[in-house]
Amino acid sequence: MQPYFFPYPGYFQLLHAVDTFVVYDDVNFIKGGWINRNFILAQQKKTRLTLQLLGASPNLPINHITVGNNRNKLLKTLQQNYARAPFFSNVIPLLEEILTSDETNLALFLDFSLRRTCDYLNLHPRWYLSSDLHKDHALKGQDKVLAICQELGADEYINLPGGRSLYHRDSFDKMGVQLSFIDPQVIEYRQFRPPFLANLSIIDSLMFNHPEQCQHLLKQYNLQRSSD
Protein backbone atom coordinates (compact mmCIF):
# COMPACT_ATOMS: atom_id res chain seq x y z
CA MET A 1 0.00 0.00 0.00
CA GLN A 2 1.07 3.57 -0.63
CA PRO A 3 1.77 5.34 2.66
CA TYR A 4 -1.07 7.64 3.66
CA PHE A 5 -1.24 10.47 6.18
CA PHE A 6 -3.01 9.11 9.30
CA PRO A 7 -5.28 6.97 7.09
CA TYR A 8 -8.83 5.88 7.81
CA PRO A 9 -9.50 2.76 9.94
CA GLY A 10 -9.91 0.50 6.88
CA TYR A 11 -6.19 0.93 6.16
CA PHE A 12 -5.41 -0.44 9.62
CA GLN A 13 -7.96 -3.23 9.16
CA LEU A 14 -5.80 -4.26 6.21
CA LEU A 15 -2.74 -4.13 8.45
CA HIS A 16 -4.59 -6.37 10.91
CA ALA A 17 -5.36 -8.87 8.15
CA VAL A 18 -1.79 -9.39 6.92
CA ASP A 19 1.39 -10.86 8.36
CA THR A 20 3.68 -8.88 6.02
CA PHE A 21 3.21 -5.26 4.94
CA VAL A 22 5.03 -3.43 2.15
CA VAL A 23 5.04 0.36 2.12
CA TYR A 24 4.81 1.24 -1.57
CA ASP A 25 7.14 4.22 -1.45
CA ASP A 26 8.68 4.02 -4.93
CA VAL A 27 5.55 4.75 -6.97
CA ASN A 28 4.62 8.20 -8.20
CA PHE A 29 2.88 10.69 -5.97
CA ILE A 30 -0.86 11.01 -6.59
CA LYS A 31 -2.05 14.58 -6.42
CA GLY A 32 -5.39 14.93 -4.66
CA GLY A 33 -5.11 11.51 -3.01
CA TRP A 34 -4.58 10.48 0.60
CA ILE A 35 -0.80 10.55 0.74
CA ASN A 36 -0.67 13.90 2.49
CA ARG A 37 -4.19 14.58 3.72
CA ASN A 38 -7.13 13.16 5.60
CA PHE A 39 -10.24 14.21 7.52
CA ILE A 40 -10.74 14.90 11.21
CA LEU A 41 -13.70 15.98 13.32
CA ALA A 42 -13.74 19.75 13.88
CA GLN A 43 -16.78 21.56 15.27
CA GLN A 44 -18.91 18.54 14.40
CA LYS A 45 -17.86 18.74 10.75
CA LYS A 46 -15.66 16.60 8.53
CA THR A 47 -12.62 18.84 8.12
CA ARG A 48 -9.56 18.28 5.94
CA LEU A 49 -6.11 18.06 7.50
CA THR A 50 -3.37 18.57 4.90
CA LEU A 51 0.36 18.01 5.32
CA GLN A 52 2.30 20.64 3.40
CA LEU A 53 4.72 19.28 0.78
CA LEU A 54 7.63 20.80 -1.09
CA GLY A 55 8.18 19.91 -4.73
CA ALA A 56 5.27 17.48 -4.91
CA SER A 57 4.64 16.27 -8.45
CA PRO A 58 2.89 13.30 -10.07
CA ASN A 59 6.15 12.89 -12.00
CA LEU A 60 8.09 12.07 -8.83
CA PRO A 61 7.98 8.99 -6.63
CA ILE A 62 6.75 9.44 -3.08
CA ASN A 63 10.24 8.90 -1.67
CA HIS A 64 11.60 11.89 -3.65
CA ILE A 65 9.25 14.44 -2.07
CA THR A 66 9.93 16.65 0.95
CA VAL A 67 7.60 17.42 3.86
CA GLY A 68 6.78 21.10 4.31
CA ASN A 69 6.69 23.28 7.39
CA ASN A 70 3.14 23.11 8.76
CA ARG A 71 3.43 20.14 11.13
CA ASN A 72 3.34 22.29 14.27
CA LYS A 73 0.22 24.00 12.95
CA LEU A 74 -1.43 20.61 12.34
CA LEU A 75 -0.55 19.52 15.87
CA LYS A 76 -2.18 22.64 17.31
CA THR A 77 -5.29 21.98 15.19
CA LEU A 78 -5.52 18.46 16.60
CA GLN A 79 -4.98 19.71 20.16
CA GLN A 80 -7.71 22.31 19.79
CA ASN A 81 -10.30 20.00 18.25
CA TYR A 82 -9.77 16.89 20.36
CA ALA A 83 -8.81 18.36 23.75
CA ARG A 84 -12.11 17.15 25.27
CA ALA A 85 -11.98 13.67 23.71
CA PRO A 86 -11.88 10.87 26.31
CA PHE A 87 -8.52 9.46 25.23
CA PHE A 88 -6.82 12.72 24.28
CA SER A 89 -4.16 12.34 26.98
CA ASN A 90 -3.34 8.84 25.69
CA VAL A 91 -3.08 9.82 22.04
CA ILE A 92 -1.60 13.32 21.98
CA PRO A 93 1.92 12.15 22.98
CA LEU A 94 1.87 9.80 19.97
CA LEU A 95 0.81 12.61 17.64
CA GLU A 96 3.43 14.94 19.12
CA GLU A 97 6.15 12.33 18.59
CA ILE A 98 5.14 11.89 14.96
CA LEU A 99 4.48 15.50 14.00
CA THR A 100 7.63 16.86 15.68
CA SER A 101 9.83 14.26 14.01
CA ASP A 102 12.91 15.63 12.26
CA GLU A 103 12.27 13.42 9.21
CA THR A 104 11.68 15.50 6.08
CA ASN A 105 11.51 12.77 3.43
CA LEU A 106 7.80 12.21 2.80
CA ALA A 107 7.99 8.43 2.43
CA LEU A 108 10.13 7.98 5.55
CA PHE A 109 7.97 10.38 7.56
CA LEU A 110 4.79 8.51 6.62
CA ASP A 111 6.52 5.19 7.25
CA PHE A 112 7.45 6.37 10.76
CA SER A 113 3.90 7.61 11.33
CA LEU A 114 2.36 4.28 10.29
CA ARG A 115 4.82 2.23 12.35
CA ARG A 116 4.26 4.24 15.52
CA THR A 117 0.48 4.13 15.10
CA CYS A 118 0.71 0.37 14.61
CA ASP A 119 2.76 0.10 17.81
CA TYR A 120 -0.01 1.94 19.66
CA LEU A 121 -2.57 -0.46 18.19
CA ASN A 122 -0.41 -3.52 18.92
CA LEU A 123 -0.11 -4.40 15.22
CA HIS A 124 3.26 -5.93 14.33
CA PRO A 125 3.41 -7.36 10.80
CA ARG A 126 6.76 -7.89 9.12
CA TRP A 127 7.51 -4.55 7.49
CA TYR A 128 9.29 -3.56 4.28
CA LEU A 129 9.84 -0.49 2.15
CA SER A 130 9.25 -1.32 -1.49
CA SER A 131 12.33 0.68 -2.50
CA ASP A 132 14.54 -1.59 -0.35
CA LEU A 133 13.49 -4.76 -2.17
CA HIS A 134 15.54 -6.25 -5.01
CA LYS A 135 12.81 -6.39 -7.66
CA ASP A 136 13.16 -4.92 -11.14
CA HIS A 137 12.44 -1.27 -10.37
CA ALA A 138 11.36 -0.65 -13.97
CA LEU A 139 8.26 -2.77 -13.40
CA LYS A 140 4.91 -1.04 -12.94
CA GLY A 141 1.39 -1.80 -11.73
CA GLN A 142 0.39 -5.42 -11.30
CA ASP A 143 3.76 -6.73 -12.55
CA LYS A 144 5.53 -4.81 -9.80
CA VAL A 145 3.18 -6.17 -7.14
CA LEU A 146 3.67 -9.73 -8.38
CA ALA A 147 7.45 -9.28 -8.31
CA ILE A 148 7.22 -8.16 -4.68
CA CYS A 149 5.04 -11.16 -3.83
CA GLN A 150 7.57 -13.47 -5.48
CA GLU A 151 10.55 -11.90 -3.69
CA LEU A 152 8.88 -12.19 -0.29
CA GLY A 153 7.56 -15.71 -0.91
CA ALA A 154 3.91 -14.65 -0.53
CA ASP A 155 1.14 -17.19 -1.04
CA GLU A 156 -1.64 -14.60 -0.66
CA TYR A 157 -1.91 -10.93 -1.57
CA ILE A 158 -4.53 -8.88 0.27
CA ASN A 159 -5.61 -5.38 -0.70
CA LEU A 160 -8.39 -2.90 -0.01
CA PRO A 161 -11.51 -2.88 -2.27
CA GLY A 162 -10.10 -0.18 -4.54
CA GLY A 163 -7.60 -2.71 -5.86
CA ARG A 164 -10.27 -4.84 -7.52
CA SER A 165 -10.02 -2.84 -10.73
CA LEU A 166 -6.22 -2.99 -10.77
CA TYR A 167 -5.47 -6.69 -10.43
CA HIS A 168 -6.46 -9.82 -12.36
CA ARG A 169 -6.96 -13.15 -10.66
CA ASP A 170 -5.49 -15.20 -13.53
CA SER A 171 -2.13 -13.44 -13.28
CA PHE A 172 -1.93 -14.14 -9.56
CA ASP A 173 -3.04 -17.75 -10.06
CA LYS A 174 -0.15 -18.30 -12.48
CA MET A 175 2.24 -17.14 -9.76
CA GLY A 176 0.61 -19.37 -7.15
CA VAL A 177 -0.63 -16.35 -5.20
CA GLN A 178 -4.15 -16.08 -3.82
CA LEU A 179 -5.68 -12.69 -4.66
CA SER A 180 -7.88 -11.40 -1.82
CA PHE A 181 -9.55 -8.21 -0.69
CA ILE A 182 -10.84 -7.03 2.64
CA ASP A 183 -14.25 -5.44 2.88
CA PRO A 184 -13.88 -2.92 5.74
CA GLN A 185 -16.91 -2.48 7.97
CA VAL A 186 -17.85 0.94 9.34
CA ILE A 187 -18.23 0.59 13.10
CA GLU A 188 -19.89 3.46 14.90
CA TYR A 189 -18.54 4.73 18.20
CA ARG A 190 -19.44 7.64 20.41
CA GLN A 191 -17.99 10.95 19.24
CA PHE A 192 -18.70 14.29 20.91
CA ARG A 193 -22.35 14.14 19.84
CA PRO A 194 -24.53 12.61 17.08
CA PRO A 195 -24.69 12.18 14.17
CA PHE A 196 -21.71 9.84 13.77
CA LEU A 197 -19.25 10.90 11.06
CA ALA A 198 -17.60 7.86 9.47
CA ASN A 199 -14.34 7.31 7.58
CA LEU A 200 -12.34 9.98 9.32
CA SER A 201 -8.63 9.60 10.02
CA ILE A 202 -7.58 6.89 12.46
CA ILE A 203 -6.85 9.81 14.79
CA ASP A 204 -10.58 10.14 15.45
CA SER A 205 -10.93 6.45 16.33
CA LEU A 206 -7.97 6.69 18.71
CA MET A 207 -9.31 9.79 20.44
CA PHE A 208 -12.68 8.21 21.27
CA ASN A 209 -11.71 4.61 22.01
CA HIS A 210 -9.44 2.80 24.42
CA PRO A 211 -6.59 0.97 22.62
CA GLU A 212 -8.24 -2.39 23.30
CA GLN A 213 -11.52 -1.15 21.81
CA CYS A 214 -9.59 0.14 18.78
CA GLN A 215 -8.16 -3.35 18.32
CA HIS A 216 -11.71 -4.72 18.37
CA LEU A 217 -12.78 -2.19 15.71
CA LEU A 218 -9.90 -3.27 13.48
CA LYS A 219 -11.22 -6.82 13.41
CA GLN A 220 -14.51 -5.75 11.84
CA TYR A 221 -13.92 -6.65 8.20
CA ASN A 222 -14.69 -9.46 5.78
CA LEU A 223 -11.95 -11.20 3.83
CA GLN A 224 -13.03 -12.05 0.29
CA ARG A 225 -10.85 -14.35 -1.78
CA SER A 226 -11.12 -13.99 -5.55
CA SER A 227 -11.65 -17.75 -5.91
CA ASP A 228 -14.64 -17.75 -3.53
N, C-alpha and C positions, 0 to 999 in steps of 0.2 A: 504494500500500500504506500502511496505517496504520504509523506508526513504532513499532517494538518495541524493547525493552530488550535489547541484545546478542543479537539473534535467532539462531535455529539456522541451520546452513549453507545449508539450502534457500532461505532469504530472500536470501542472497548469491548463490546460483545464479540466482535470478531477476534480481538486479542484473547478473549477468554476461550474461544473455540479452538485455537491453534496451539501447537506445541513449539512451533518455530515461526518467527516473524521477520520479514525482510522489509526494511525501510527503503522505499524506492526513491532514492535521492539523486539518481543520475538520469532522470527523465526531465523533459523541459517543463519549465514553470507554466502553469495555467492561469492566465489572467482572469480574474473574476471568480475563481474557484475558492476552495477552503484552505489553501496552503497558508494564507496569512490572515484569515479572518473567520469569525464565528459570531454567534448571537448569545447575548446574556439577557437576564431579566433586569430592566431598569424602569422604575416607576410603573410597574405592571404592564410594561410593553416589551416586545421583542426588539432588542436594540443591538446594532452591529458593533462589534469590537474588532478593530483592524490594526494589525501590526504593520508599522511603517517599514518599507523596503527601499533599498538604494540600488538602482540599476536593474530593477526587475524587468524581464523581457521574456516573451514566449519563445525567443530564440536561444535562451540560455537554460542550462539544466539547473535544477533547484540548488545543487551544491556549489553553484558559481554566483549566487546572489547574496547580498549583504543585508543584514538587519539594520533598520533605521534607528532613530533616536527617541521614539515615543513610549518606550517600555515603562518608564516611571509614571507617565501619564495614564497608561492603561492600568497600572497597579492602583493608582489613586481612584480611578473609575470603579474598579472592583471593590475597593475598600468602602467607597461611598454607597454603593448600591447593595452590598451584601452584609453590611455591618450588623444588621439585626437578624441575620440568618442563624439558625440554631447551631450550626457547626462552623461558623465563621472562624472562631479561634483555633479550630483544628486545621482548617484549610489554608488560611491566609499565610502561615509560614511557608507552606509548599509553594504558593504563588509568588511570594517574595523571593524565595530561592531561585525560582525559574526566571522571573522577570528581571532580576538584578544580576543575572549571570553575565559574565564578561564575554561570552561567546557571541561573535558577530556573523559567523557563517550561518546562513539561513537553515541549511539542512542539518548542521550539527546542533544549532539551537533547538530546532523542533525535535530532533532525536533526543536531546537531553530532557526536553519538556515531556515527551511521551514516556521515557524511561522512568522519570521521577513520579509521574502520575500513576504509572503501573505499579511502582513500589508502594505507593499509598494504598492502592487497590489490591495489593497482594497478588499481582499478576506477574509471572516470571517465565515467559517463553524464552527459548533460545533466540538470540537477537543478532541480526546482521544488517549492515549497510550494503545496499546493492552495489555501490561503487567499489567495495572492498572485495567482491567476489571475482573469480577468474574467468567469467564468461566472455564471450565475444561481445565487446562493448558496442560494436556496430549494429548489433541486432536491435529490433524494435518490436513493440506491441507483444502479441501472443508468443512470437518466437523467443523473445527475450525472457518472458515469464517461464516458458518451458525449459530454457537453458538454465535458469536459476533452480527450477525444480530438479533438474537432472544433476546439477552440481551438488545440491544439498541432499540428494537421495530421497526426495519426497515421494510418497505414494498417494498423497491427496493434496489438492490445492483448493483452498477455501477463500472465497471473496465475498464482498458485499453485493447486494442485488444489482447495483449499477454495472457490474461486470458481465452480466448475462449477454449483453449485446457485443461484448468485446472478444469472447472466447468461444471456441467450438469444441464440443465434446469429442468428436472423432480425433482431433489432433492430440488431445490429452490421452485418449484411449490408446493411441499408437505408441505413446511414451510410457504406458503403464501407470498413468496418474489419474486418480479419480477427481473429476471436476465437481466441486460442490459450492453452494452458496448458503449464507445464513440469511434468514428472514427476521430482522430485528423486530421486537415487539415494543411498542410504546407503553411504558408502565407509568401510571400517574403517581405522584407523591405530593405531599402538602407543600405548597410554596407560601408566599406571604398571605395570599388570599386568592379565591377563585376568580376567574376560570383558570384552569391549568394550561400553561403554555408549554407545548412539547417541542422536542428536537432542538433544545438549546445546547450550548456548550456543556461538556462534562462538568465544568465549573459549577453550574447550577445544581446538578445532581449531588455533587460533593457538599455543597453548602447546606442542603436541606436533608441530608441523610447521613447516618452513622456509617463508617467504613464497612461494617458488616452488612448493613442494609444495601449499600452500593453494590457489594459483591453479589447479593441476591438479585438485584436489578439486572446485573450483567449476564445472568443465567437465563434471562427471559427472551430466548430466540429459538427459532426452528432451524434445523440443519437440513437442507434439501440437496440430495445428491442427484446429479444430472441423469443417472441411470435409473432413478426411482420412477 
